């Protein structure tokens, strides 16, 4: 489902396996829309690893590609979806997704061929995507993928709705394919919502990939959202308890209070108490 009559990348992956003897194919889809057609074609095929970074939710088309969609049957764990829950993500967020999740899984998969569904509608100034990826960001992702499969990398041009964004981004990708080094990205951490999106996708992949489970602290790790107590809105509480006053949590008195010294040791203790998803994305610093 989408704007394509023929799914070029899926056809290329199938031909590479059937006629060229390629055993493992990695398909990376950085188009801002989820490639539900590619995923559906290889959903039960463990020889094709499909990885997609796309916007998800809030009515964004096509509405598929949640982190829980990991494949079916023999293909479970071979559909890697990194669904962005908001717009405005740029180079820092995409680089973090590559560094923390996509590249560790790709190295463990050890593909013999890498295909990229290169839609440039996540580029800055695209009227539909709402993202802020720069040409340098696309060059960085291309350089990362070039390190796989002994450099056997194919980039197929797909979506994009701003000609200047498409041309500048495609030119940056071509320079990397021709052997140039990508321009350095300024060091910047991902925003908090993107970090949570990456962690959610990591938890979905942890049962299938040792590298992800190890980074999360073992296969027994659970996402924070899975164990957190749900919070109900006031309208939901009124519906639950009726028109009578619903129970309120008692507030502890703030008087008398005690001052606590903010020493470096106290700061280190606060770092140790940060949630697991924060330590996974940002470390203890």
RODO-2510 file (C-alpha; in nm, 4 decimals, decimal comma):
residues 285
     n   res          X          Y          Z
     1     x     0,0000     0,0000     0,0000
     2     x     0,1448     0,3362    -0,0959
     3     x     0,2342     0,5389    -0,4004
     4     x     0,4364     0,2690    -0,5821
     5     x     0,3092     0,0448    -0,8612
     6     x     0,6033    -0,1933    -0,8223
     7     x     0,7927    -0,2382    -0,4969
     8     x     1,1420    -0,1933    -0,6392
     9     x     1,3382    -0,2734    -0,3236
    10     x     1,1342    -0,5846    -0,2475
    11     x     1,1785    -0,7071    -0,6053
    12     x     1,5537    -0,6462    -0,5825
    13     x     1,5780    -0,8399    -0,2547
    14     x     1,3819    -1,1342    -0,3962
    15     x     1,5934    -1,1442    -0,7142
    16     x     1,9175    -1,1262    -0,5160
    17     x     1,8134    -1,4267    -0,3112
    18     x     1,6664    -1,6332    -0,5972
    19     x     1,9178    -1,5654    -0,8761
    20     x     2,2350    -1,4347    -0,7142
    21     x     2,2526    -1,6755    -0,4228
    22     x     2,2485    -1,4061    -0,1527
    23     x     2,1555    -1,5672     0,1785
    24     x     2,0876    -1,2636     0,3996
    25     x     1,9556    -0,9271     0,2828
    26     x     1,9159    -0,6153     0,4956
    27     x     1,6525    -0,3668     0,3797
    28     x     1,6702    -0,0250     0,5470
    29     x     1,3760     0,2078     0,4901
    30     x     1,4347     0,5654     0,6047
    31     x     1,1297     0,7006     0,4234
    32     x     0,9129     0,8925     0,6690
    33     x     0,6188     0,6603     0,5866
    34     x     0,6218     0,2995     0,6993
    35     x     0,6918     0,0536     0,4198
    36     x     0,4117    -0,1835     0,5072
    37     x     0,4349    -0,3455     0,1626
    38     x     0,7978    -0,4483     0,2096
    39     x     0,7320    -0,5727     0,5601
    40     x     0,4285    -0,7739     0,4519
    41     x     0,6193    -0,9406     0,1662
    42     x     0,9010    -1,0608     0,3939
    43     x     0,7080    -1,0836     0,7204
    44     x     0,7586    -1,4609     0,7476
    45     x     1,1055    -1,4728     0,5889
    46     x     1,4028    -1,4922     0,8225
    47     x     1,6534    -1,4297     0,5440
    48     x     1,5467    -1,0663     0,4993
    49     x     1,5834    -0,8200     0,7843
    50     x     1,3577    -0,5194     0,7322
    51     x     1,4381    -0,2063     0,9343
    52     x     1,2239     0,1059     0,9114
    53     x     1,2410     0,4505     1,0711
    54     x     0,9100     0,6301     1,0230
    55     x     0,6471     0,8497     1,1812
    56     x     0,3726     0,6605     1,3601
    57     x     0,0451     0,7539     1,5243
    58     x    -0,1637     1,0732     1,5335
    59     x    -0,3255     0,9746     1,2034
    60     x    -0,0019     0,9754     1,0060
    61     x    -0,0204     0,7604     0,6915
    62     x    -0,0325     0,4604     0,6665
    63     x    -0,0750     0,3990     1,0403
    64     x     0,1244     0,0743     1,0498
    65     x     0,4690    -0,0152     1,1769
    66     x     0,4408    -0,0132     1,5536
    67     x     0,7355    -0,1392     1,7554
    68     x     0,5379    -0,4553     1,8379
    69     x     0,5213    -0,5568     1,4679
    70     x     0,8272    -0,7825     1,4704
    71     x     0,7266    -1,0348     1,2042
    72     x     0,5408    -1,3647     1,1907
    73     x     0,6385    -1,7321     1,2085
    74     x     0,9951    -1,7921     1,0951
    75     x     1,0311    -1,4186     1,0407
    76     x     0,9725    -1,3120     1,4011
    77     x     1,2396    -1,0676     1,5024
    78     x     1,3291    -0,9804     1,1435
    79     x     1,0995    -0,6779     1,1175
    80     x     1,2613    -0,3896     1,3061
    81     x     1,0340    -0,0881     1,3336
    82     x     1,1457     0,2359     1,4964
    83     x     0,8229     0,4364     1,5083
    84     x     0,8663     0,8074     1,5744
    85     x     0,5870     0,9341     1,7962
    86     x     0,6320     1,2993     1,7057
    87     x     0,7543     1,5297     1,4307
    88     x     1,0597     1,7523     1,4228
    89     x     1,3222     1,4803     1,4686
    90     x     1,6531     1,5429     1,2989
    91     x     2,0100     1,4216     1,2711
    92     x     2,0597     1,3589     1,6438
    93     x     1,7532     1,1344     1,6682
    94     x     1,8278     0,9328     1,3547
    95     x     2,1945     0,8938     1,4508
    96     x     2,0919     0,7691     1,7954
    97     x     1,8546     0,5140     1,6408
    98     x     2,1352     0,3871     1,4189
    99     x     2,3915     0,3772     1,6966
   100     x     2,1757     0,2269     1,9700
   101     x     1,9582    -0,0180     1,7794
   102     x     1,9730    -0,0498     1,4019
   103     x     2,3473    -0,1005     1,3565
   104     x     2,3930    -0,3489     1,6460
   105     x     2,1117    -0,5637     1,5042
   106     x     2,2496    -0,5292     1,1509
   107     x     2,5987    -0,6381     1,2573
   108     x     2,4576    -0,9382     1,4393
   109     x     2,2497    -1,0278     1,1340
   110     x     2,5634    -1,0021     0,9124
   111     x     2,3941    -0,9271     0,5780
   112     x     2,5497    -1,0125     0,2456
   113     x     2,3670    -0,7280     0,0714
   114     x     2,2182    -0,4010     0,1959
   115     x     1,9297    -0,2316     0,0134
   116     x     1,8057     0,1148     0,1105
   117     x     1,4546     0,2406     0,0384
   118     x     1,5765     0,5995     0,0205
   119     x     1,2775     0,8232     0,0521
   120     x     1,3873     1,1778     0,1328
   121     x     1,0592     1,2998     0,2796
   122     x     1,2127     1,3045     0,6289
   123     x     1,4440     1,5821     0,5068
   124     x     1,4140     1,9350     0,6386
   125     x     1,1624     2,1554     0,4554
   126     x     0,9654     1,8610     0,3192
   127     x     0,5973     1,9659     0,3260
   128     x     0,4640     1,6222     0,4284
   129     x     0,7283     1,4604     0,6465
   130     x     0,7632     1,7216     0,9189
   131     x     1,1143     1,6022     1,0045
   132     x     1,4475     1,7853     1,0089
   133     x     1,7084     1,5441     0,8694
   134     x     1,9896     1,7293     0,6899
   135     x     2,2030     1,6096     0,3979
   136     x     2,4788     1,5453     0,6509
   137     x     2,2411     1,3177     0,8419
   138     x     2,1673     1,1133     0,5308
   139     x     2,5406     1,0949     0,4555
   140     x     2,6026     0,9648     0,8085
   141     x     2,3421     0,6903     0,7734
   142     x     2,4832     0,5906     0,4343
   143     x     2,8351     0,5687     0,5748
   144     x     2,7128     0,3467     0,8575
   145     x     2,5415     0,1092     0,6165
   146     x     2,8437     0,1083     0,3846
   147     x     3,0416    -0,0605     0,6624
   148     x     2,8187    -0,3696     0,6293
   149     x     2,8249    -0,6537     0,3734
   150     x     3,1771    -0,5629     0,2568
   151     x     3,0385    -0,2412     0,1081
   152     x     2,7711    -0,4082    -0,1068
   153     x     2,5155    -0,1309    -0,0725
   154     x     2,2355    -0,0308    -0,3116
   155     x     2,0378     0,2912    -0,2593
   156     x     1,7032     0,3175    -0,4416
   157     x     1,5471     0,6619    -0,4693
   158     x     1,1871     0,6734    -0,3477
   159     x     0,9705     0,9418    -0,1888
   160     x     1,0219     1,3098    -0,1245
   161     x     0,8157     1,6228    -0,1935
   162     x     1,0682     1,9072    -0,1930
   163     x     1,2990     1,9090    -0,4961
   164     x     1,5771     2,1022    -0,3252
   165     x     1,5712     1,8730    -0,0224
   166     x     1,5736     1,5651    -0,2460
   167     x     1,8602     1,6880    -0,4636
   168     x     2,0852     1,8015    -0,1786
   169     x     2,0222     1,4864     0,0257
   170     x     2,0695     1,2534    -0,2717
   171     x     2,3925     1,4324    -0,3637
   172     x     2,5244     1,3828    -0,0097
   173     x     2,4418     1,0110    -0,0282
   174     x     2,6108     0,9783    -0,3664
   175     x     2,9302     1,1372    -0,2364
   176     x     2,9511     0,8744     0,0354
   177     x     2,8832     0,5957    -0,2141
   178     x     3,1708     0,7286    -0,4260
   179     x     3,4071     0,7036    -0,1305
   180     x     3,3945     1,0430     0,0406
   181     x     3,3732     1,0631     0,4169
   182     x     3,0494     1,2068     0,5550
   183     x     3,0645     1,5524     0,7128
   184     x     3,0801     1,5331     1,0932
   185     x     2,7560     1,5725     1,2807
   186     x     2,7545     1,8095     1,5779
   187     x     2,7419     1,6089     1,9022
   188     x     2,3890     1,6333     2,0344
   189     x     2,1731     1,3892     2,2313
   190     x     1,8304     1,2881     2,0988
   191     x     1,5252     1,4537     2,2440
   192     x     1,3467     1,2744     2,5259
   193     x     1,0488     1,1548     2,3186
   194     x     1,2771     1,0075     2,0508
   195     x     1,4832     0,8360     2,3194
   196     x     1,1690     0,6692     2,4510
   197     x     1,0732     0,5631     2,0979
   198     x     1,4132     0,3989     2,0511
   199     x     1,3947     0,2251     2,3869
   200     x     1,0458     0,0933     2,3102
   201     x     1,1704    -0,0540     1,9820
   202     x     1,4751    -0,1966     2,1610
   203     x     1,2566    -0,3807     2,4091
   204     x     1,0564    -0,5288     2,1209
   205     x     1,3790    -0,6566     1,9612
   206     x     1,5540    -0,7728     2,2793
   207     x     1,4014    -1,1263     2,2804
   208     x     1,5480    -1,1897     1,9332
   209     x     1,8892    -1,0188     1,9292
   210     x     2,1618    -1,0701     2,1887
   211     x     2,3259    -0,7350     2,1247
   212     x     2,0063    -0,5494     2,2111
   213     x     1,9326    -0,7616     2,5172
   214     x     2,2856    -0,7060     2,6464
   215     x     2,2593    -0,3301     2,5986
   216     x     1,9323    -0,3267     2,7930
   217     x     2,0805    -0,5244     3,0771
   218     x     1,9685    -0,8763     2,9892
   219     x     1,6695    -1,0522     2,8324
   220     x     1,4641    -1,0083     3,1485
   221     x     1,4536    -0,6299     3,1108
   222     x     1,1042    -0,4897     3,0703
   223     x     1,0015    -0,1506     2,9320
   224     x     0,9077     0,1052     3,1910
   225     x     0,5629     0,1389     3,0342
   226     x     0,4965    -0,2327     3,0936
   227     x     0,5282    -0,2044     3,4710
   228     x     0,4182     0,1530     3,5380
   229     x     0,0826     0,2063     3,7058
   230     x    -0,1643     0,3621     3,4606
   231     x    -0,2787     0,7148     3,5402
   232     x    -0,6423     0,8008     3,4820
   233     x    -0,7755     1,1390     3,3827
   234     x    -1,0228     1,3202     3,6045
   235     x    -1,3050     1,2434     3,3614
   236     x    -1,2203     0,8723     3,3768
   237     x    -1,2096     0,8841     3,7576
   238     x    -1,5511     1,0511     3,7720
   239     x    -1,6909     0,7844     3,5412
   240     x    -1,5351     0,5151     3,7592
   241     x    -1,6485     0,6524     4,0968
   242     x    -1,9664     0,8305     3,9867
   243     x    -2,0621     1,1858     4,0794
   244     x    -1,9329     1,1566     4,4340
   245     x    -1,5901     1,2863     4,5129
   246     x    -1,3322     1,0407     4,3917
   247     x    -1,0495     0,9518     4,6296
   248     x    -0,7549     1,1846     4,6305
   249     x    -0,4033     1,0987     4,7308
   250     x    -0,3109     1,2508     5,0621
   251     x    -0,0350     1,5025     5,0516
   252     x     0,2345     1,4842     5,3104
   253     x     0,2979     1,7971     5,5055
   254     x     0,5951     1,9970     5,3846
   255     x     0,6581     2,1486     5,7253
   256     x     0,8841     2,1021     5,9043
   257     x     1,1328     2,0189     5,6299
   258     x     1,5011     1,9365     5,6269
   259     x     1,7655     2,0772     5,4018
   260     x     1,9744     1,8252     5,2093
   261     x     2,3275     1,9052     5,1084
   262     x     2,3833     1,8910     4,7328
   263     x     2,7283     1,7369     4,7324
   264     x     2,8976     1,5628     4,4363
   265     x     2,8256     1,2288     4,6029
   266     x     2,4560     1,3155     4,6106
   267     x     2,4707     1,3995     4,2425
   268     x     2,6237     1,0605     4,1661
   269     x     2,3505     0,8921     4,3661
   270     x     2,0870     1,0750     4,1632
   271     x     2,2530     0,9515     3,8432
   272     x     2,2346     0,5942     3,9658
   273     x     1,8629     0,6333     4,0337
   274     x     1,7816     0,7417     3,6790
   275     x     1,5448     0,5073     3,4950
   276     x     1,6853     0,2280     3,2834
   277     x     1,5740     0,3847     2,9543
   278     x     1,7671     0,7031     3,0418
   279     x     2,0864     0,5110     3,1189
   280     x     2,0446     0,3100     2,7939
   281     x     2,0219     0,6239     2,5814
   282     x     2,2412     0,8756     2,7637
   283     x     2,4629     0,6761     3,0001
   284     x     2,5232     0,7826     3,3617
   285     x     2,6728     1,1214     3,2899
***
